[in-house]
């Protein structure tokens, strides 16, 4: 009993603090005898850090060369030169394998190869010289660059011991690198042992590679090989060495815990393989000894079937490593990968979601400025979602692509998984209290069952506030100029001396043309015109007053919804008057409400990147407060999915909630997903490809929850999402479809494919198709003064 008590105490300490070396050795001996308590403790640490998620990388394996100067006693990958065989794959062969992988949906190209074969074999030296290279690493770097450029796959390089110069060379062409530390025991270098006659398995040399990668900020993979003659205490020494180097640089993205498999034809063909107990204890120890942010991985194909690798989940792994739909595990070719469908089903049977990641793990992808070379950064950003996982859909806002069926299944509860206790607590507060920033950000990370529950709660709140009515307004957008002297990097609409030469020619409408379009809209039944545009270099506040008067003179009954806080701020500044005085003038000239755009993300950390010369968060909020104070109501928006993420979104929603609590002036909340295709931010390789579809749904649902009791209406933009995307958001808390528009230029300038107009009868048909009740409204959500009947 005393021993069990000591074991439990050690496990409790390991789950909270870093164990010392002697404590870790004691824990190792106890865990090998009885791994179950250690597994339970490790699983708790994993769940607390990663939630109900287990990741993997869909990769293609490229065996650049099978020559190696080492003689490891367990390896069948490496072999001496063979007559009639090339020493290296050619660039064409490399690209053929990579293209097959890309067509199968792979995101990673894992280059496997022997260590410095040119130092042992003249055939390798000769072949390298014929191709124009001195070393294997130089050729590897060339092939990594080819694959990244030609196929879009992200290379991961695993070439063995490297100098700092080698690591630096590969950093420019591979998003991550790796070397299995295997074991730090020099004892295994002895005659007849696993690493005998293998100069690159000297532990100090391998640790030097880890150190060099840390100094150069390379996301790095390492690990231990279990069962090659080491003791449990020596396994602990290996884990402690990994922990120590990670503590200096923070660059160890994953630790692989791999079991030795005896292979015919090797020195160790008759050596005993590690037992399941040993393997489970090693996994649990890795999770308990290493810092929580270091991913612990174990290859599923090296376990004894599904029952075997499911036990790895019980022991604390949070990653399966690389799984390939097109190439075998070249190091263990006798052990085929489980089919991805099988792996997902098996993972789900334990209550975990299987999530695809990139070759660079999420934590490092989210900090790509630090961890990824500038040349590769655009590929990482374009390939990831807001949490740093792989973006697995071709759908993007504005594209004419089907809505991802997988997300719809998830929304409707068809991907069951555990829910995090903290998520359950936050969701339980929805509608009962104001959620804080951390809770709102947490809701944005919902996946699997959490996403289904998020949508359900949001839709219940929608029904409580709005019933089953879905509203829309008959309106027309008038974008009076596309010339702008601001440098918003997310905008493909503006043309001017500081914008890229993108779509269309510069134009500027005079007040007469704006009035003519307003009259045309009135005659077609519109009750509102929305007027927004670029900030022309010659504009003053008088231009905005002239537009208003022209419209009101032409169509006195038209509701004019116009001018963002940026235009108001600029107009007041150019006239040399305070903002509140200019707002009074605008109201007197006929302004009825303001659009809440120019908000983008109300977090100055993000604004400094996407719109550095625009008004800041405080200035945007000041305009809104002053507008509301004189009786001008406004919409509120968020433009998301570029360089932002859950925390930034949460901050934005809380700014809106704070203003609304003071003024009550917002009529609705409108999420506007970033349409990336033709924007400077994306074309310069500095943003993601807009939000993923699930992120778009979550923005509407979380908006409904976070703003409940403050803003009653949540609108979905059919222009950005298309009809089917809009329908999905109507199931996740939305109650409004916005306007029929008649003209819409801003999204289309960015590359959106959806139409410029949706007729009222089309709106109503769409609403009825999902069992809701359509109702035409005016801008302020009342009955329109004039009604357009749907046929």
FITI-749291 format. One line per field, with one value per residue (C-alpha): z, x, y; residue number from 1; chain. Coordinates in steps of 0.25 Angstrom, whole numbers. Layout:
FITI-749291
up	c(Z, ...)
east	c(X, ...)
north	c(Y, ...)
k	c(NUM, ...)
c	c(A, ...)
This chain:
FITI-749291
up	c(0, 3, -11, -17, -9, -13, -28, -27, -20, -31, -42, -36, -35, -50, -55, -48, -48, -55, -48, -44, -51, -39, -37, -52, -51, -39, -47, -59, -51, -44, -58, -65, -53, -54, -65, -63, -52, -60, -73, -65, -61, -74, -81, -71, -75, -90, -88, -81, -91, -104, -101, -109, -121, -127, -139, -151, -163, -177, -183, -195, -192, -201, -199, -205, -203, -196, -195, -181, -174, -161, -158, -148, -143, -146, -159, -172, -179, -182, -191, -199, -213, -223, -237, -247, -236, -235, -221, -221, -226, -238, -237, -247, -238, -226, -232, -237, -223, -218, -229, -225, -211, -214, -223, -211, -202, -195, -188, -184, -192, -182, -188, -182, -185, -179, -172, -180, -190, -198, -186, -188, -203, -215, -223, -215, -217, -232, -234, -225, -234, -247, -242, -237, -222, -212, -201, -199, -190, -202, -211, -201, -200, -215, -215, -204, -211, -224, -216, -209, -222, -232, -223, -211, -201, -189, -187, -174, -175, -167, -172, -159, -152, -157, -155, -152, -166, -171, -162, -167, -182, -180, -172, -185, -192, -181, -171, -160, -158, -149, -144, -135, -122, -120, -107, -101, -95, -100, -96, -108, -117, -112, -120, -124, -118, -126, -130, -132, -144, -146, -144, -146, -134, -124, -114, -113, -128, -129, -117, -125, -136, -127, -121, -135, -139, -126, -128, -142, -138, -146, -142, -139, -137, -129, -121, -114, -120, -109, -107, -114, -101, -93, -78, -73, -66, -79, -86, -75, -78, -93, -89, -79, -90, -99, -88, -85, -100, -102, -89, -95, -109, -109, -122, -120, -126, -125, -118, -125, -116, -125, -122, -128, -137, -140, -155, -162, -168, -157, -145, -136, -143, -131, -121, -112, -116, -104, -98, -98, -83, -87, -98, -91, -79, -89, -95, -81, -76, -89, -86, -71, -73, -85, -84, -88, -101, -107, -115, -112, -123, -126, -139, -141, -151, -141, -131, -131, -139, -135, -120, -119, -124, -116, -104, -108, -107, -92, -90, -93, -108, -115, -129, -139, -147, -162, -169, -184, -193, -205, -200, -190, -177, -184, -170, -166, -180, -174, -165, -174, -169, -164, -174, -170, -169, -160, -152, -151, -146, -136, -130, -130, -122, -110, -111, -119, -132, -142, -147, -159, -157, -165, -164, -155, -143, -140, -129, -138, -150, -142, -140, -154, -153, -143, -147, -162, -173, -180, -194, -188, -179, -190, -192, -177, -176, -188, -183, -169, -161, -150, -140, -148, -152, -167, -175, -181, -191, -204, -200, -197, -195, -209, -216, -224, -217, -210, -195, -188, -184, -173, -166, -168, -162, -150, -148, -147, -137, -147, -142, -127, -118, -103, -99, -90, -76, -78, -91, -85, -74, -84, -92, -80, -77, -91, -89, -74, -72, -80, -84, -82, -93, -90, -90, -103, -109, -105, -112, -125, -123, -124, -132, -133, -122, -117, -130, -131, -117, -120, -132, -124, -113, -122, -130, -117, -113, -127, -126, -112, -118, -132, -133, -147, -155, -164, -169, -181, -187, -201, -204, -213, -211, -217, -216, -221, -223, -223, -221, -207, -201, -189, -190, -185, -188, -188, -199, -214, -216, -215, -226, -224, -223, -211, -215, -224, -239, -236, -242, -251, -254, -244, -244, -237, -237, -237, -228, -240, -243, -229, -228, -242, -236, -223, -232, -240, -227, -222, -235, -233, -219, -210, -197, -194, -201, -195, -199, -196, -204, -204, -198, -210, -209, -212, -202, -191, -182, -192, -202, -193, -190, -205, -207, -196, -201, -216, -211, -202, -212, -223, -214, -201, -196, -197, -185, -186, -179, -182, -177, -168, -156, -165, -174, -163, -156, -169, -173, -159, -160, -174, -170, -157, -148, -137, -140, -133, -140, -154, -150, -147, -161, -167, -160, -164, -179, -179, -172, -165, -161, -162, -166, -156, -166, -165, -152, -158, -145, -133, -127, -130, -130, -143, -149, -149, -159, -168, -168, -161, -165, -162, -150, -138, -129, -119, -131, -137, -124, -122, -135, -132, -118, -123, -134, -125, -115, -126, -130, -142, -141, -148, -151, -146, -153, -152, -164, -160, -165, -170, -159, -147, -138, -126, -116, -126, -129, -115, -112, -124, -119, -105, -111, -118, -105, -97, -107, -108, -93, -92, -105, -110, -123, -131, -139, -143, -144, -157, -159, -172, -175, -182, -197, -200, -215, -220, -208, -206, -192, -198, -211, -203, -195, -182, -179, -179, -190, -182, -171, -172, -173, -159, -154, -162, -156, -142, -144, -146, -134, -124, -128, -125, -111, -107, -111, -106, -98, -105, -120, -124, -139, -146, -161, -171, -183, -195, -204, -196, -194, -205, -203, -196, -187, -183, -180, -171, -163, -161, -154, -145, -139, -150, -153, -164, -179, -181, -193, -208, -211, -226, -227, -219, -223, -211, -210, -225, -226, -216, -225, -220, -230, -224, -231, -229, -226, -220, -223, -211, -217, -217, -203, -198, -205, -199, -185, -187, -191, -177, -170, -166, -168, -178, -174, -182, -172, -173, -168, -154, -153, -154, -165, -178, -182, -196, -198, -209, -211, -214, -225)
east	c(0, 11, 17, 4, 3, 17, 13, 0, 8, 18, 8, 1, 14, 17, 4, 6, 21, 34, 40, 54, 63, 63, 48, 46, 55, 46, 34, 39, 41, 28, 21, 27, 22, 8, 5, -10, -8, 2, -7, -18, -10, -4, -18, -23, -11, -14, -28, -26, -16, -22, -37, -44, -35, -24, -17, -10, -2, -7, 6, 14, 27, 39, 51, 61, 72, 73, 89, 94, 107, 102, 99, 88, 84, 69, 69, 64, 62, 76, 84, 98, 98, 92, 96, 87, 80, 82, 87, 77, 63, 64, 56, 46, 44, 42, 32, 24, 23, 19, 9, 2, 2, -4, -15, -19, -20, -7, -1, 13, 24, 33, 47, 53, 67, 80, 91, 102, 104, 114, 124, 124, 120, 127, 115, 107, 119, 119, 104, 103, 114, 107, 95, 103, 103, 114, 106, 93, 87, 90, 82, 71, 70, 68, 57, 50, 50, 45, 33, 29, 29, 23, 13, 10, 13, 20, 33, 38, 53, 58, 73, 80, 91, 92, 102, 96, 99, 91, 79, 80, 80, 68, 60, 58, 52, 45, 35, 40, 52, 54, 64, 60, 69, 65, 73, 84, 91, 105, 104, 96, 109, 116, 119, 107, 98, 87, 96, 109, 117, 108, 115, 103, 96, 106, 96, 104, 104, 89, 87, 96, 86, 74, 82, 85, 70, 67, 76, 71, 56, 52, 40, 46, 42, 50, 46, 51, 52, 46, 52, 66, 73, 71, 66, 54, 63, 71, 57, 55, 69, 65, 52, 59, 70, 58, 52, 64, 67, 53, 53, 64, 58, 43, 45, 41, 28, 26, 32, 30, 30, 33, 33, 45, 40, 49, 52, 58, 72, 76, 86, 74, 64, 64, 63, 51, 41, 36, 23, 10, 13, 26, 21, 9, 18, 28, 16, 11, 25, 27, 14, 17, 32, 31, 25, 10, 11, 20, 12, 13, 12, 12, 11, -2, 3, 14, 3, -4, -16, -27, -28, -13, -13, -26, -18, -8, -20, -22, -7, -7, -4, -10, -4, -3, 8, 9, -1, -1, -12, -2, 12, 16, 24, 37, 44, 34, 28, 23, 13, 3, -4, -18, -28, -32, -46, -43, -34, -44, -55, -46, -41, -56, -59, -51, -58, -47, -48, -37, -32, -23, -11, 1, 16, 17, 9, -3, 5, 16, 7, 0, 14, 19, 26, 36, 36, 35, 44, 38, 38, 29, 20, 10, 8, 6, -4, -12, -12, -17, -29, -31, -26, -14, -19, -19, -30, -37, -47, -47, -58, -55, -65, -69, -65, -76, -73, -82, -84, -75, -83, -74, -77, -92, -91, -83, -94, -105, -98, -92, -78, -80, -68, -65, -68, -58, -63, -59, -67, -79, -78, -77, -88, -97, -95, -101, -114, -112, -100, -89, -78, -64, -53, -47, -61, -65, -51, -53, -67, -60, -51, -64, -62, -70, -81, -77, -80, -94, -97, -92, -101, -113, -112, -110, -122, -130, -127, -131, -144, -146, -143, -148, -158, -157, -158, -146, -146, -140, -139, -141, -129, -119, -104, -97, -82, -80, -65, -54, -43, -37, -24, -24, -16, -25, -18, -31, -37, -38, -48, -41, -32, -22, -7, -5, -13, -9, -14, -26, -39, -46, -43, -44, -57, -64, -79, -85, -97, -106, -102, -104, -118, -121, -118, -126, -138, -136, -136, -149, -156, -152, -158, -146, -148, -133, -120, -107, -96, -81, -69, -54, -48, -45, -33, -41, -53, -56, -68, -76, -76, -84, -93, -95, -98, -109, -116, -116, -123, -133, -136, -138, -145, -150, -156, -143, -136, -122, -112, -98, -84, -76, -69, -56, -64, -70, -56, -50, -61, -61, -46, -46, -56, -49, -61, -63, -69, -82, -84, -82, -92, -102, -100, -101, -114, -120, -116, -124, -115, -124, -114, -100, -94, -84, -73, -59, -59, -52, -46, -47, -34, -23, -13, -19, -23, -8, -6, -18, -22, -10, -14, -29, -36, -33, -43, -45, -48, -58, -65, -65, -72, -83, -85, -87, -96, -105, -105, -112, -122, -115, -115, -105, -102, -89, -80, -68, -59, -51, -43, -29, -19, -28, -33, -42, -36, -37, -52, -55, -49, -57, -70, -68, -65, -79, -86, -80, -84, -98, -99, -97, -105, -114, -112, -108, -119, -112, -99, -93, -82, -74, -64, -52, -52, -38, -36, -31, -27, -13, -12, -14, -6, 6, 5, 1, -13, -21, -31, -43, -49, -53, -68, -68, -62, -72, -84, -77, -76, -91, -94, -84, -89, -103, -99, -89, -98, -111, -119, -112, -113, -126, -123, -112, -110, -104, -98, -103, -93, -81, -87, -97, -111, -107, -97, -107, -117, -107, -105, -120, -119, -108, -114, -117, -131, -128, -123, -119, -123, -126, -115, -117, -103, -91, -77, -68, -69, -68, -56, -49, -53, -67, -75, -89, -99, -101, -116, -126, -140, -150, -158, -144, -142, -155, -154, -141, -146, -158, -149, -144, -157, -157, -166, -161, -164, -160, -155, -149, -135, -139, -146, -160, -171, -166, -174, -176, -176, -171, -180, -173, -179)
north	c(0, 9, 7, 10, 23, 28, 24, 33, 44, 44, 44, 56, 64, 60, 65, 79, 81, 77, 65, 64, 54, 44, 45, 42, 30, 25, 28, 20, 7, 8, 11, -1, -10, -4, 6, 8, 19, 26, 25, 31, 43, 45, 45, 56, 64, 62, 65, 78, 83, 78, 75, 63, 64, 55, 60, 54, 59, 54, 52, 46, 39, 42, 32, 41, 31, 17, 18, 21, 21, 15, 1, 1, -13, -12, -5, -10, 3, 5, -4, -3, 1, -9, -12, -5, 4, 19, 24, 35, 38, 47, 61, 55, 43, 52, 61, 49, 44, 57, 60, 47, 51, 65, 59, 50, 62, 61, 74, 69, 63, 55, 53, 40, 37, 31, 39, 44, 33, 41, 39, 24, 21, 26, 23, 33, 44, 41, 42, 55, 61, 57, 65, 77, 75, 72, 66, 59, 70, 80, 71, 69, 84, 85, 74, 81, 94, 87, 80, 92, 101, 91, 83, 92, 81, 86, 78, 72, 68, 56, 54, 50, 58, 72, 84, 98, 101, 89, 93, 107, 103, 93, 104, 112, 100, 91, 96, 86, 77, 65, 54, 43, 44, 29, 27, 36, 24, 23, 8, 5, 8, -4, -16, -24, -14, -6, 6, -1, 4, 16, 29, 37, 30, 37, 43, 56, 58, 56, 66, 76, 75, 78, 90, 96, 95, 102, 113, 115, 114, 102, 94, 80, 66, 56, 44, 31, 17, 7, -7, -6, -11, 1, 1, 9, 18, 21, 24, 35, 40, 42, 49, 58, 62, 66, 74, 81, 86, 89, 98, 106, 109, 104, 97, 83, 81, 66, 54, 41, 29, 17, 3, -6, -17, -28, -30, -42, -40, -30, -32, -31, -40, -49, -38, -37, -26, -17, -22, -14, -10, -5, 3, 9, 13, 20, 28, 32, 36, 44, 51, 53, 57, 66, 80, 79, 87, 77, 67, 52, 43, 28, 22, 14, 4, -1, -6, -19, -15, -5, -11, -8, 6, 10, 7, 18, 28, 23, 25, 40, 42, 54, 51, 39, 45, 44, 35, 33, 29, 27, 22, 11, 14, 12, 9, -1, -6, -19, -10, -4, 9, 8, 14, 28, 25, 13, 22, 33, 23, 17, 30, 34, 21, 27, 40, 48, 56, 52, 66, 68, 77, 82, 77, 89, 87, 97, 105, 108, 110, 121, 128, 126, 140, 134, 119, 118, 124, 136, 128, 117, 125, 128, 113, 111, 122, 118, 103, 106, 110, 120, 110, 105, 92, 88, 94, 82, 89, 96, 105, 119, 131, 137, 124, 117, 104, 94, 96, 85, 74, 70, 83, 81, 67, 73, 84, 73, 64, 54, 54, 51, 54, 58, 72, 80, 83, 98, 98, 92, 103, 114, 109, 107, 122, 126, 134, 134, 144, 152, 142, 148, 149, 135, 128, 135, 131, 117, 116, 119, 106, 97, 85, 71, 70, 84, 90, 83, 88, 102, 103, 97, 107, 119, 115, 113, 128, 132, 125, 132, 146, 145, 133, 126, 139, 142, 157, 164, 178, 182, 191, 196, 197, 210, 209, 223, 222, 212, 221, 222, 227, 218, 205, 194, 182, 173, 182, 178, 189, 202, 208, 218, 222, 213, 201, 189, 189, 180, 178, 189, 204, 215, 223, 234, 236, 250, 253, 253, 239, 234, 241, 234, 221, 224, 228, 215, 207, 214, 210, 196, 196, 198, 205, 207, 211, 207, 217, 214, 215, 218, 231, 239, 247, 260, 257, 266, 265, 273, 262, 253, 264, 266, 252, 252, 264, 259, 246, 253, 263, 252, 242, 249, 236, 227, 223, 226, 216, 222, 225, 217, 222, 224, 233, 241, 243, 247, 256, 263, 265, 271, 281, 284, 281, 271, 258, 260, 273, 266, 255, 266, 272, 258, 255, 269, 266, 253, 242, 232, 221, 217, 204, 198, 194, 199, 192, 180, 174, 183, 179, 189, 177, 172, 186, 190, 178, 179, 194, 202, 216, 214, 219, 211, 203, 215, 224, 215, 213, 228, 231, 220, 225, 240, 235, 227, 239, 248, 237, 231, 216, 207, 193, 186, 176, 168, 165, 152, 141, 147, 148, 148, 137, 133, 143, 155, 151, 151, 164, 170, 164, 170, 184, 183, 178, 190, 200, 194, 193, 208, 213, 202, 208, 195, 189, 176, 168, 165, 155, 158, 147, 151, 149, 146, 144, 157, 164, 170, 163, 149, 152, 157, 143, 149, 144, 131, 128, 134, 127, 112, 109, 104, 116, 125, 117, 119, 134, 135, 125, 131, 145, 141, 136, 146, 158, 152, 162, 173, 172, 164, 162, 154, 155, 146, 151, 142, 150, 144, 130, 127, 122, 108, 115, 125, 114, 107, 120, 121, 108, 114, 127, 136, 142, 152, 151, 165, 173, 169, 179, 181, 185, 180, 183, 181, 166, 164, 172, 163, 151, 147, 139, 140, 149, 164, 163, 154, 157, 157, 145, 137, 142, 137, 124, 121, 124, 115, 104, 103, 104, 118, 130, 141, 156, 168, 179, 193, 197, 198, 185, 190, 189, 196, 208, 202, 187, 179, 166, 153, 145)
k	c(1, 2, 3, 4, 5, 6, 7, 8, 9, 10, 11, 12, 13, 14, 15, 16, 17, 18, 19, 20, 21, 22, 23, 24, 25, 26, 27, 28, 29, 30, 31, 32, 33, 34, 35, 36, 37, 38, 39, 40, 41, 42, 43, 44, 45, 46, 47, 48, 49, 50, 51, 52, 53, 54, 55, 56, 57, 58, 59, 60, 61, 62, 63, 64, 65, 66, 67, 68, 69, 70, 71, 72, 73, 74, 75, 76, 77, 78, 79, 80, 81, 82, 83, 84, 85, 86, 87, 88, 89, 90, 91, 92, 93, 94, 95, 96, 97, 98, 99, 100, 101, 102, 103, 104, 105, 106, 107, 108, 109, 110, 111, 112, 113, 114, 115, 116, 117, 118, 119, 120, 121, 122, 123, 124, 125, 126, 127, 128, 129, 130, 131, 132, 133, 134, 135, 136, 137, 138, 139, 140, 141, 142, 143, 144, 145, 146, 147, 148, 149, 150, 151, 152, 153, 154, 155, 156, 157, 158, 159, 160, 161, 162, 163, 164, 165, 166, 167, 168, 169, 170, 171, 172, 173, 174, 175, 176, 177, 178, 179, 180, 181, 182, 183, 184, 185, 186, 187, 188, 189, 190, 191, 192, 193, 194, 195, 196, 197, 198, 199, 200, 201, 202, 203, 204, 205, 206, 207, 208, 209, 210, 211, 212, 213, 214, 215, 216, 217, 218, 219, 220, 221, 222, 223, 224, 225, 226, 227, 228, 229, 230, 231, 232, 233, 234, 235, 236, 237, 238, 239, 240, 241, 242, 243, 244, 245, 246, 247, 248, 249, 250, 251, 252, 253, 254, 255, 256, 257, 258, 259, 260, 261, 262, 263, 264, 265, 266, 267, 268, 269, 270, 271, 272, 273, 274, 275, 276, 277, 278, 279, 280, 281, 282, 283, 284, 285, 286, 287, 288, 289, 290, 291, 292, 293, 294, 295, 296, 297, 298, 299, 300, 301, 302, 303, 304, 305, 306, 307, 308, 309, 310, 311, 312, 313, 314, 315, 316, 317, 318, 319, 320, 321, 322, 323, 324, 325, 326, 327, 328, 329, 330, 331, 332, 333, 334, 335, 336, 337, 338, 339, 340, 341, 342, 343, 344, 345, 346, 347, 348, 349, 350, 351, 352, 353, 354, 355, 356, 357, 358, 359, 360, 361, 362, 363, 364, 365, 366, 367, 368, 369, 370, 371, 372, 373, 374, 375, 376, 377, 378, 379, 380, 381, 382, 383, 384, 385, 386, 387, 388, 389, 390, 391, 392, 393, 394, 395, 396, 397, 398, 399, 400, 401, 402, 403, 404, 405, 406, 407, 408, 409, 410, 411, 412, 413, 414, 415, 416, 417, 418, 419, 420, 421, 422, 423, 424, 425, 426, 427, 428, 429, 430, 431, 432, 433, 434, 435, 436, 437, 438, 439, 440, 441, 442, 443, 444, 445, 446, 447, 448, 449, 450, 451, 452, 453, 454, 455, 456, 457, 458, 459, 460, 461, 462, 463, 464, 465, 466, 467, 468, 469, 470, 471, 472, 473, 474, 475, 476, 477, 478, 479, 480, 481, 482, 483, 484, 485, 486, 487, 488, 489, 490, 491, 492, 493, 494, 495, 496, 497, 498, 499, 500, 501, 502, 503, 504, 505, 506, 507, 508, 509, 510, 511, 512, 513, 514, 515, 516, 517, 518, 519, 520, 521, 522, 523, 524, 525, 526, 527, 528, 529, 530, 531, 532, 533, 534, 535, 536, 537, 538, 539, 540, 541, 542, 543, 544, 545, 546, 547, 548, 549, 550, 551, 552, 553, 554, 555, 556, 557, 558, 559, 560, 561, 562, 563, 564, 565, 566, 567, 568, 569, 570, 571, 572, 573, 574, 575, 576, 577, 578, 579, 580, 581, 582, 583, 584, 585, 586, 587, 588, 589, 590, 591, 592, 593, 594, 595, 596, 597, 598, 599, 600, 601, 602, 603, 604, 605, 606, 607, 608, 609, 610, 611, 612, 613, 614, 615, 616, 617, 618, 619, 620, 621, 622, 623, 624, 625, 626, 627, 628, 629, 630, 631, 632, 633, 634, 635, 636, 637, 638, 639, 640, 641, 642, 643, 644, 645, 646, 647, 648, 649, 650, 651, 652, 653, 654, 655, 656, 657, 658, 659, 660, 661, 662, 663, 664, 665, 666, 667, 668, 669, 670, 671, 672, 673, 674, 675, 676, 677, 678, 679, 680, 681, 682, 683, 684, 685, 686, 687, 688, 689, 690, 691, 692, 693, 694, 695, 696, 697, 698, 699, 700, 701, 702, 703, 704, 705, 706, 707, 708, 709, 710, 711, 712, 713, 714, 715, 716, 717, 718, 719, 720, 721, 722, 723, 724, 725, 726, 727, 728, 729, 730, 731, 732, 733, 734, 735, 736, 737, 738, 739, 740, 741, 742, 743, 744, 745, 746, 747, 748, 749, 750, 751, 752, 753, 754, 755, 756, 757, 758, 759, 760, 761, 762, 763, 764, 765, 766, 767, 768, 769, 770, 771, 772, 773, 774, 775, 776, 777, 778, 779, 780, 781, 782, 783, 784, 785, 786, 787, 788, 789, 790, 791)
c	c(A, A, A, A, A, A, A, A, A, A, A, A, A, A, A, A, A, A, A, A, A, A, A, A, A, A, A, A, A, A, A, A, A, A, A, A, A, A, A, A, A, A, A, A, A, A, A, A, A, A, A, A, A, A, A, A, A, A, A, A, A, A, A, A, A, A, A, A, A, A, A, A, A, A, A, A, A, A, A, A, A, A, A, A, A, A, A, A, A, A, A, A, A, A, A, A, A, A, A, A, A, A, A, A, A, A, A, A, A, A, A, A, A, A, A, A, A, A, A, A, A, A, A, A, A, A, A, A, A, A, A, A, A, A, A, A, A, A, A, A, A, A, A, A, A, A, A, A, A, A, A, A, A, A, A, A, A, A, A, A, A, A, A, A, A, A, A, A, A, A, A, A, A, A, A, A, A, A, A, A, A, A, A, A, A, A, A, A, A, A, A, A, A, A, A, A, A, A, A, A, A, A, A, A, A, A, A, A, A, A, A, A, A, A, A, A, A, A, A, A, A, A, A, A, A, A, A, A, A, A, A, A, A, A, A, A, A, A, A, A, A, A, A, A, A, A, A, A, A, A, A, A, A, A, A, A, A, A, A, A, A, A, A, A, A, A, A, A, A, A, A, A, A, A, A, A, A, A, A, A, A, A, A, A, A, A, A, A, A, A, A, A, A, A, A, A, A, A, A, A, A, A, A, A, A, A, A, A, A, A, A, A, A, A, A, A, A, A, A, A, A, A, A, A, A, A, A, A, A, A, A, A, A, A, A, A, A, A, A, A, A, A, A, A, A, A, A, A, A, A, A, A, A, A, A, A, A, A, A, A, A, A, A, A, A, A, A, A, A, A, A, A, A, A, A, A, A, A, A, A, A, A, A, A, A, A, A, A, A, A, A, A, A, A, A, A, A, A, A, A, A, A, A, A, A, A, A, A, A, A, A, A, A, A, A, A, A, A, A, A, A, A, A, A, A, A, A, A, A, A, A, A, A, A, A, A, A, A, A, A, A, A, A, A, A, A, A, A, A, A, A, A, A, A, A, A, A, A, A, A, A, A, A, A, A, A, A, A, A, A, A, A, A, A, A, A, A, A, A, A, A, A, A, A, A, A, A, A, A, A, A, A, A, A, A, A, A, A, A, A, A, A, A, A, A, A, A, A, A, A, A, A, A, A, A, A, A, A, A, A, A, A, A, A, A, A, A, A, A, A, A, A, A, A, A, A, A, A, A, A, A, A, A, A, A, A, A, A, A, A, A, A, A, A, A, A, A, A, A, A, A, A, A, A, A, A, A, A, A, A, A, A, A, A, A, A, A, A, A, A, A, A, A, A, A, A, A, A, A, A, A, A, A, A, A, A, A, A, A, A, A, A, A, A, A, A, A, A, A, A, A, A, A, A, A, A, A, A, A, A, A, A, A, A, A, A, A, A, A, A, A, A, A, A, A, A, A, A, A, A, A, A, A, A, A, A, A, A, A, A, A, A, A, A, A, A, A, A, A, A, A, A, A, A, A, A, A, A, A, A, A, A, A, A, A, A, A, A, A, A, A, A, A, A, A, A, A, A, A, A, A, A, A, A, A, A, A, A, A, A, A, A, A, A, A, A, A, A, A, A, A, A, A, A, A, A, A, A, A, A, A, A, A, A, A, A, A, A, A, A, A, A, A, A, A, A, A, A, A, A, A, A, A, A, A, A, A, A, A, A, A, A, A, A, A, A, A, A, A, A, A, A, A, A, A, A, A, A, A, A, A, A, A, A, A, A, A, A, A, A, A, A, A, A, A, A, A, A, A, A, A)
